[in-house]
Amino acid sequence: MQLLSTDIKNKVLDRMVELLQQRRDEVIAANKKDLDAFNRDDQALYDRLVVDSAKVDDMARAVREVRAQEDPIGKVLYDNTLSSGLHVTNKTAPFGTIMIIYESRPDVTIEAAVLAFKANNKILLKGGKEALNSNLILVELWHQALRDHDLDTDWIQYMQKDRQETQEFLRNPDQPLDLIVPRGGERLIDFVKEHARCAVLVSGRGNNFAYVAPDADVDLAIKVIVNAKTDKISGCNALDKILVDAKMPERDAFIQKLAEALKAKEVELLADEQVRKVIPAADAIPTEEAWYEEFLALKALIALTDDEGDAIKRINHYSGHHSATILTQDKDRAARFMEQVDSAAVYHNASTRFTDGGQMGVGAELAISTDKLHHRGPLGLPQLVTNKYYVHGEGHIRS
């Protein structure tokens, strides 16, 4: 693969910022076509689809942030001359070609492409049909920025394929394909994992949990839980499940106060039998499947848990291994919880809504990985590389 200089990559990104500003109205108009054609019954998906002037500003900001970051290619990870005289250097290198399959969010067309390009990877973008007009205009801007600097538009490609065509491509790609990142629900992830013939890095579902310990600060806990649940229901970092320690003093009063705060935000509540004795207006948990569900809606499940160990066990069993938070004043308890919960991000007295590249100081992200290889959490620019060994000898042979 051709290695581009940092200078030329940054010039393309500078041009992309200019084009986003110059053609802002065209981008918003294209998005309006998608919005007008969309069935608003799925409010979370609709929210992800919207591109207004503020969202265009966010796209431009993301490009500028990546442009300002250090080029991740060619960084020396290891350098040593062995006793044999061989000189061994290990340096970061591009993956090659990354494919991202995503639903609804046109801003992914900007964030995924800018990260892949700055890390010297080609990217194949496969967006959802609901965002087609928005995605096509954004890819058109990318292609103009590339052409303006005498680069092939193949660096950033948009794929218009139906489900059957996508399945066939995953099984028999007509070009080199090194990594696939599916961003969406479990059905999309399972579809990609079933048919792909290369590495798949899962950007998993949310279904995030909060555990309220016996010593939790009541007002702090309610503030954090309400934010985590209602700040953005379409976010994969939104809260779905709340486990309240059965030994919490004034437990019932806390549950009532929490339920009132969530109801004020129009959150539908599901609860186990013990909690429903305190808040009878809550619906019963229909089946065990509800524990596995990522709601992506103004809905939350509240249940009692025996203790910290039981809470950890439930989280590790039911969650999407994305984010979990503990509400406690005991730092040792928090440390145990954070060490033992098997999630990409664990929190102490903080909202799960911070599991985001920008909020964590990583900058623009390709996805939030819930895989353990090769990286977990926000996939930012430094994570979109692999490594390569360079070995120099003078006629060395192994005996």
SVG drawing of the C-alpha trace seen along z (x, -y; Angstrom):
<svg xmlns="http://www.w3.org/2000/svg" viewBox="-50 -28 77 53">
<polyline fill="none" stroke="black" stroke-width="0.4" points="0.0,0.0 1.2,-3.5 2.2,-5.5 1.1,-9.1 3.0,-11.9 1.5,-13.5 1.5,-16.8 -0.6,-15.6 -3.1,-13.8 -3.4,-17.0 -4.0,-19.1 -6.9,-16.8 -8.4,-17.2 -8.0,-21.0 -9.8,-21.0 -12.6,-18.7 -13.2,-21.2 -13.5,-24.0 -16.0,-21.9 -18.2,-21.1 -18.5,-24.8 -18.9,-25.9 -21.5,-23.2 -23.3,-23.1 -26.7,-23.9 -26.4,-21.1 -25.6,-18.6 -28.6,-19.7 -30.9,-19.7 -29.8,-16.1 -30.4,-15.1 -33.9,-16.6 -34.8,-14.2 -33.8,-11.3 -35.7,-12.7 -38.8,-13.3 -38.8,-9.6 -38.2,-8.2 -40.8,-6.6 -40.5,-8.4 -41.8,-5.4 -38.2,-4.6 -37.3,-7.8 -33.8,-6.6 -32.9,-5.9 -34.5,-9.2 -32.4,-11.1 -29.2,-9.5 -30.2,-10.4 -30.6,-14.2 -28.0,-16.5 -28.5,-20.2 -26.1,-23.1 -24.8,-22.2 -24.1,-18.6 -22.2,-19.9 -20.1,-22.0 -19.5,-18.8 -18.3,-17.0 -15.9,-19.8 -14.7,-19.8 -14.0,-16.1 -11.9,-16.5 -9.9,-19.3 -9.3,-17.3 -8.0,-14.3 -5.9,-16.6 -4.2,-18.0 -3.4,-14.6 0.0,-13.0 0.3,-10.7 0.1,-7.2 2.0,-5.5 5.7,-4.6 6.0,-5.0 8.8,-2.9 7.5,-0.4 10.7,1.6 14.3,1.2 17.2,3.5 20.3,4.9 20.6,8.6 23.8,10.4 23.7,12.0 24.0,8.6 20.5,8.6 18.8,5.2 15.1,5.6 12.7,2.7 8.9,2.9 6.9,0.0 3.2,-0.9 1.7,-0.2 -1.7,-0.6 -4.3,2.2 -4.9,1.8 -8.6,1.7 -11.2,1.3 -14.9,1.7 -17.5,0.2 -21.1,1.1 -23.4,-1.3 -27.0,-2.4 -28.5,-5.8 -25.8,-8.1 -24.3,-10.2 -21.7,-11.6 -20.0,-8.2 -19.3,-8.9 -17.1,-11.7 -15.6,-10.3 -14.9,-6.8 -13.3,-8.1 -11.2,-10.8 -9.7,-8.3 -9.1,-5.6 -7.5,-8.1 -5.2,-9.8 -4.1,-6.3 -3.3,-5.6 -6.1,-3.0 -8.5,-2.8 -12.1,-2.6 -15.3,-1.1 -18.4,-2.8 -21.6,-0.8 -24.3,-3.0 -28.0,-2.3 -30.5,-3.1 -32.3,-5.5 -29.3,-7.9 -28.4,-7.4 -28.8,-11.0 -26.9,-12.3 -24.1,-9.8 -23.7,-10.4 -23.2,-14.1 -20.7,-13.7 -18.7,-11.1 -18.9,-13.5 -17.1,-16.1 -14.5,-13.5 -13.8,-12.7 -13.5,-16.4 -11.0,-16.9 -9.0,-13.9 -9.1,-15.0 -8.0,-18.5 -4.8,-16.9 -4.3,-14.5 -5.3,-11.4 -7.4,-8.5 -10.9,-8.5 -10.6,-4.8 -9.2,-5.9 -12.8,-6.5 -15.4,-4.4 -19.2,-4.2 -20.9,-0.9 -24.5,-0.8 -25.4,2.8 -28.5,4.6 -28.4,7.3 -27.8,10.1 -25.1,8.2 -23.5,7.3 -23.5,10.9 -21.8,12.0 -19.2,9.3 -18.4,10.3 -18.0,13.9 -16.1,13.1 -14.7,9.5 -13.6,8.2 -10.7,6.3 -8.4,6.8 -10.3,6.5 -8.4,6.5 -10.9,5.5 -14.7,5.1 -16.3,3.0 -20.1,3.4 -21.8,0.5 -25.4,1.3 -27.7,3.8 -27.1,7.5 -28.7,8.6 -26.3,6.6 -23.3,7.8 -24.4,11.4 -24.9,11.0 -21.4,9.7 -19.8,12.3 -21.6,15.1 -20.5,14.2 -17.2,12.3 -14.0,14.0 -11.6,11.5 -11.2,10.1 -14.4,8.5 -14.1,6.0 -17.4,5.8 -18.8,2.4 -21.2,4.1 -24.6,3.3 -25.0,1.2 -27.4,2.6 -25.5,0.8 -25.9,1.3 -25.8,-0.9 -25.3,0.7 -26.4,-1.4 -24.4,-0.3 -25.8,-0.5 -23.7,-3.6 -24.5,-5.5 -25.2,-9.3 -28.9,-9.3 -28.9,-12.7 -25.7,-12.0 -27.0,-8.5 -30.3,-9.9 -28.5,-12.7 -26.1,-10.2 -28.8,-7.6 -31.2,-10.1 -28.4,-11.6 -27.2,-8.1 -30.7,-7.1 -32.2,-10.2 -29.4,-12.4 -29.5,-10.6 -31.6,-7.5 -30.2,-6.5 -26.6,-6.4 -25.0,-3.0 -23.7,-4.4 -27.2,-5.0 -28.2,-3.3 -30.8,-0.4 -30.6,1.5 -30.5,0.3 -29.5,2.7 -30.3,1.4 -28.6,3.2 -31.3,4.8 -29.3,3.7 -29.4,0.0 -30.8,-2.0 -34.0,-3.9 -34.1,-1.6 -37.7,-2.0 -37.6,-5.8 -34.7,-5.9 -36.5,-3.7 -39.6,-5.9 -37.5,-9.1 -35.6,-7.5 -38.8,-6.4 -40.3,-9.9 -37.2,-11.5 -37.3,-9.0 -41.1,-9.4 -40.6,-13.2 -38.4,-12.4 -41.2,-10.2 -39.2,-7.0 -41.2,-3.8 -40.2,-1.5 -40.0,2.3 -39.3,3.8 -39.0,7.1 -41.6,8.2 -39.9,6.6 -39.5,3.2 -43.1,3.3 -44.3,3.4 -42.7,0.0 -43.6,-1.4 -46.7,0.6 -47.1,-1.5 -44.0,0.1 -44.6,2.9 -43.5,6.4 -40.4,7.8 -42.1,9.8 -39.4,12.5 -35.7,13.0 -35.0,11.7 -35.7,8.2 -32.5,8.4 -30.5,8.9 -32.2,6.1 -30.7,2.8 -33.8,0.6 -32.7,-2.5 -35.9,-4.1 -37.2,-5.9 -37.3,-2.7 -35.4,-1.3 -35.4,1.8 -35.1,1.6 -34.4,4.6 -33.0,5.4 -29.7,7.2 -28.4,9.1 -25.0,7.5 -22.0,6.3 -21.0,9.8 -24.5,10.6 -24.6,7.3 -21.2,8.0 -22.4,11.5 -25.6,10.2 -23.8,7.4 -21.3,9.8 -24.0,12.3 -26.6,9.9 -24.8,6.8 -23.4,5.9 -19.9,5.5 -20.0,1.9 -20.3,-0.4 -21.2,0.1 -21.2,-2.3 -21.2,-1.9 -22.7,-4.5 -20.8,-4.3 -18.8,-6.4 -16.5,-3.5 -13.4,-3.7 -12.4,-0.1 -15.8,1.2 -15.6,-0.9 -12.2,0.5 -13.4,4.1 -16.4,3.5 -14.4,1.8 -11.8,4.6 -14.3,7.4 -17.0,6.1 -16.2,7.2 -17.0,4.1 -15.0,1.8 -15.6,-1.1 -16.3,-1.1 -17.3,-4.1 -17.4,-5.2 -20.1,-7.9 -20.3,-8.9 -22.7,-8.6 -22.1,-5.9 -22.7,-8.6 -19.0,-9.4 -18.1,-6.3 -17.3,-8.3 -14.0,-9.2 -14.5,-12.9 -15.6,-12.8 -12.7,-10.5 -10.1,-12.7 -9.5,-10.2 -11.1,-12.5 -13.1,-11.2 -13.8,-7.5 -14.5,-4.8 -16.6,-2.8 -16.7,-1.7 -15.2,1.8 -16.5,4.4 -14.0,6.9 -10.8,7.6 -8.6,7.9 -7.0,5.8 -8.4,2.9 -11.3,2.3 -13.3,-0.9 -13.2,-4.0 -11.4,-3.2 -9.5,-6.4 -6.7,-7.3 -3.9,-5.5 -5.9,-2.3 -6.4,-2.1 -2.9,-0.7 -1.3,2.7 2.5,3.3 5.2,4.6 8.8,5.9 11.7,4.6 14.8,6.9 18.1,5.9 21.0,8.4 24.3,8.9 23.8,12.3 22.5,13.8 21.3,17.4 19.8,19.5 21.6,22.6"/>
</svg>
